[in-house]
Amino acid sequence: MKYLKTILILLLTLGCKAQKPELVADEAKLTLVAADYLFTEGPAMDKNGDVYFTDQPNNKIIKWSASDNSVSIFMDEAGRSNGLYFDHDGNLLACADEKFELWRINKDKKPTVLVDEFQGKKLNGPNDLWVDAQGGIYFTDPYYQRPYWERKAKEIEKERVYYMTPDMKELRIVADDLVQPNGIIGTPDGKMIYIADIGDKKTYSYTILENGDLSNKKLFAEMGSDGMTIDNQGNVYLTGNGVTVFNKKGEEILQIPVPQKWTANVTFGGPDQNILFVTAMNSIYTLKMNVHGVR
C-alpha cells in the first residue's frame, strides 16, 4: 500500500508538470545585446519581428534587427519618447512626453501629433499605449516630473487612462480611479485589457466594451509594473524587479531575474515572435521562449 501511494504521488506530480509547459526554451539564457544607453524603454515589434525601443534621456528611438542581432539609431530628436506601439498601417506610435504628446511616426520618420491636450489642458505625460483591432489607441498618462520640463506641476490633477477612437476624432477618459497608471496591454481578442497602477503596486484587468470603454475592473495581481506584454497562452509579463509572469488567473508562474536594479519594459520579437526582448536601465536583453507574442 505504501509503494502504491508513492507511485500515485509520482504520477500526479508528472501529470502536473505535463500540464504546465516550460515558458523558457531549453537551455536558453538571458543574453545581453547592448549596454550603451542611459535608460531604455518602450519596446515595440514591427511586422518583420524587429524591435524598436527608446533611450529617453538621449532622446532617441533605436532599432534592434532580429536578423543579425544588431542595433542602430532609427530616429534622433524623438520627442523624449517613452512607450511605443505599431498601428495597423505600420506607423510607429510614440508617447512623446517632451511636450506631453502622442505621436504617429510614418515610414519617412515624419511625426504627426495626434494628442497634446484634454479639454484645453496639457496632458501629464503619455507613458505607455496599446492599439485595439479597430485602430483605437489606449494610453496611460501618469505624471513624472522630467528634468527637461519647464513646468513643475500638473495641469490635469488625475492620472488617467485615455482612449483615442479609431477615427482619431474623439479622446475620452476610460479609467480615472488609479493612483499612477503605467504599463498597459490588451488581449488579441479585444475583450480584456490589463493596466498596471504602479503608484498603488497593483495590476487590474478590465472588460473592453464594444465602444472602447472599460468596465468590470478586477484586481489581477498585487504588483504594479512599468511595462508589460502578453503571450499566446494568455500569460501576462510584468516588469520592475526583473520580469514576473502571471497566468490568466493572476497566479505567479515564473520569475526572470535581470541583472539591473530596474527592468522597465518587455515585449516579444523575432520572425516567430518567440524572443523575449527586455529593456532594463542602460541595457537590452533577449531570451528565447517556448511561447510567442500576440498582436
Secondary structure, DSSP 8 states (H G I E B T S, - for coil): -HHHHHHHHHHHHHHHHHHS--SB-TT---EEEE---S-EEEEEE-TTS-EEEEEGGGTEEEEEETTTTEEEEEEES-TTEEEEEE-TTS-EEEEETTTTEEEEE-TTS-EEEEESEETTEE-S----EEE-TTS-EEEEE-----TT-S--S-SS-S-EEEEE-TTS--EEEEE---SSEEEEEE-TTSSEEEEEETTTTEEEEEEE-TTS-EEEEEEEES---SSEEEBTT--EEEESSSEEEE-TTS-EEEEE--SSS---EEEEESTTS-EEEEEETTEEEEEEBSS-B--
